[in-house]
Amino acid sequence: MNADGQKRLVAVEFILEESSNIVRINIRPPEVKFSGRSNQLEKINSLECVIIDYSLLSEDISAFLKGLSVGTQNANIKTPPGGPNVIVMASETQKINFDLLLESKVFALIYKPLEVRRILYLATQAIKTPFSLYNDENIGWKSEHLPAKISRPAKLVELSEFGVTFKTPHPIKVGTLLYLFKSIFQNAPDQNISVRIYNSEEDESEPGTYLNSAIYFGIADSFLKFTRSYIRETYASSKAKEGS
């Protein structure tokens, strides 16, 4: 990073002096290869995968990935149909916006320090090359059953102190037990609340979407009080807007 706060790519060389315990550090611009025929940078013909540090991504990751795809197209660089796959590196101490990474369809996230075999496996999957030792057929697998959570976005339509109604692009089977995150549910213990579906039907006003009604499956008194206050304040606020 220079004095203006801008990040620059440099080559760093560490040299141990022979006659002392001093280490000499040389910092210079990265070496650039030139073509022997023309004094121009060697052109990249194809780009299938990009490995980038999380700190170098812009806040709008989707815009960054779109810009990457547009840039490669403008430069006549061949890429996969959806653009180059992106593998993001990050430190475990960094605050990661996982939602943005998922929404942007980043191929993979890997923490530093990097484990060589893991990054090679991810790169192999990203570029879909058969010329690698690190493919599914050549690595060991172990059958394991671990609890996991898979989340899908839904639109909250109605809220009460007893349950909720939310909209999804697909129906949900009656009796299904789900966990609701974000929105008001961040204020519940463990930042989520469990609900059980008791009705799911297509929304007549928006065909192709479904209204799923659920009751709370266990609710803490603290969250119940918070919900009541939230509903009162929201109702009062809406009435105030109607009267203004």
N, C-alpha and C positions, 0 to 999 in steps of 0.2 A: 504494500500500500504506500503510495507516495504522499508528499506533504499536503496535497489537496484532498486526501482521503479516497483517491481513486485506486482501484485494484489493478495491478499490472502483473503479467506473467514474466518470470525471470528464471534464469538458470543459476543454480547455486553450486559452487565447487568448494569442497573442504580439503585442505592440504596440510598434512602434518610436517612441520619443519624438522629436518634431520637432526640438527644439533641442539634442539630444545624441545620443551613441552608445549610450544606455541602452535596453535592451529590457525592457518591463514584461510580466510573465507573470501572467495571471489564471487561477486554478483554481477551478472551481465545479461543482456537480452538473450532470449532463447535462440539457439542456432536455427537458421532458416536455410533449407535446401533449395538450390537453384538448378534449373535444367541446364545441361551443357549446351544445347542448341540455342535456346533463347533465354535471355536473362530475366525469366519470369518464374514465379512460384509454380511448383509442380501442382497440377490441377487434380482435385479429388474427383474421381469418376462416379463413385457410389458411396452412400452413407446409410448404413442400416441400424447402427446403434450409437448412442451418445452416453458417455459416463460423465456425470457432472456433480460437483459438490453442491449441497443444498444451499449453502451461503451465497452461491453465484446465481441462483434462480431469482427471478423477479417476483414480486408479491403476487402478480397475476400469472400463475403458472400456465394456465390455458393459453393466454396470449403469447407467452414465451414459446410454447410448443408450436403454436400456429405460425409464429414468426420464423421458427426453425424450418418448418415445412415449406413455407413460402420462399424463404431464402434459398433453400436447396433447389427448389423448382426453378427459380429465376437464374440460378447458376448452372442449370442443366445437369444437376447431380441426381443420379438415380437413387430413389428411396423406395421402401415398401409402400403399398397403397395408402396406408394410414399415416405415413411419415416415419421417420426414424424412431425406433424404440429408445426410451430414455431410462437409464438406471441412475438413481440418485444416491449419492454417498452422504452420510451425515454422522455427526458425533452424538453419542448417547446423551450428552449434556445439552444439545440444541433443542429448542422448542419447535417441534414439528407440527405443521398443520396437515394432519393426516387426511382430513376431509378434502382439502384442495388437491392433494396427491391422487386420491381415489377418483375424484371428479375429473381430473385432467388425464386420467388413464396412464399415469406413469407406470412403466413396466415393472419396476422393482425398486425397493428401498433397502440399502445395506448399510450397516453401521461400521464405523472405523474403530479400531484398526482393522483393515481389510484382511480377510482370510482368503488366500490366493485361490484355493480350489472352489470356494463359494462364488467369487466374482467370475471365475472362468466358466462355471456352470451357468450362471445367469446370462453371461455374454453369449454362450452357446445357444441357450434357449431364445435369446432376443433376436439373433441373426439366423436362427434355424439352420445351422450348418451341420452336416454329417461328419465333417472332418475335425473331430474333437474327441478327446478321451473322456470329456466331461458331458456325456449325454445320458439320457434315462436308461439306456440299455447297458451302460458300462459302469454304473455306480450302484452301490448297495442300497437296498431299501428295507425298511422294517415296518411291519404292520403295527399300528398303534391307534388307540382310541382315546382321544383327549376332548374335554369339553371345549366348545368354541361358540362364538357369537357371530352371526351373520346379519348385518343390518341392511334395511332398504328404506329409502326416503318415503315419507307419507305426509299428506296435508291434514293438519288438525282442523276439523270443521266445528265441533261442539265440545264443550268442556263443562263438567259438573263436579260436585263433590263426591259423586258416586261412580262416575265413569266418563268415557269419552267416545266421540265418533270421529273417525279419520278416513280420508279418501286415499285409495290406491288404484293402480291400473289393473288390478286383478282381484278376484274375490278371495276371502280367507275363510277357511273351514271353521264352522261353529265348534267351539270348544278349544280352539287353539290358544295356547298360553304364550303371550308375547311380553317383551320388555320395551317400554317407551323411554327414549332418551331425548335430550335437548329440550328447548322451549321451557315450559313451566316445570317439567319433570327433572330439570337440573337441581331443583330445590328439595327433591326427595332424598331420603337416605341412599347412599351409594350413587347418587345422581341419576337414578332411573326408578321406574315403578313397573310392576308386573300387572298385566290385565288379561282377562279371558274373554274371547269373542263369543257373543251370544246371538249376533245377527249380521248378515252380510248380503247386501242387495245392490243391484245396479242403480246408479244415480240417473233418474229420468231426465234431469236437466243437462246432464253431460254423459251421453251414452259412451260405453267403453271404459267407464270408471266405476268404482264400487265404494259404497259407504259401509264401513265396518264399525259396528257398535260393540263396545266392550265395557265390562265392569272391572273396577279395581280388584285385584286379587291380593288382598292384604295391603293396608295403607296405614302409615304411621300417623299418630295424632298431630305431630308437628306439621306434616305435609297437608293434612286435612284442614288445619287452621289456616295455613298459607293459601290453600286453594280457595277457601271461603273468602278470605280478604281480597285475593286477586280478582275473583268474580265480582265482588261488590265494587271494587275500584274501577274495574273495566266497565261495568254497567253504568256507574255514575259518570264516568268519563264520556261514554257514548251518548248519554242523555244530555250532558252539558253541550256536546257538539250539536245535537239536534235542536237545542233551544237557542243556540247562537246564530 
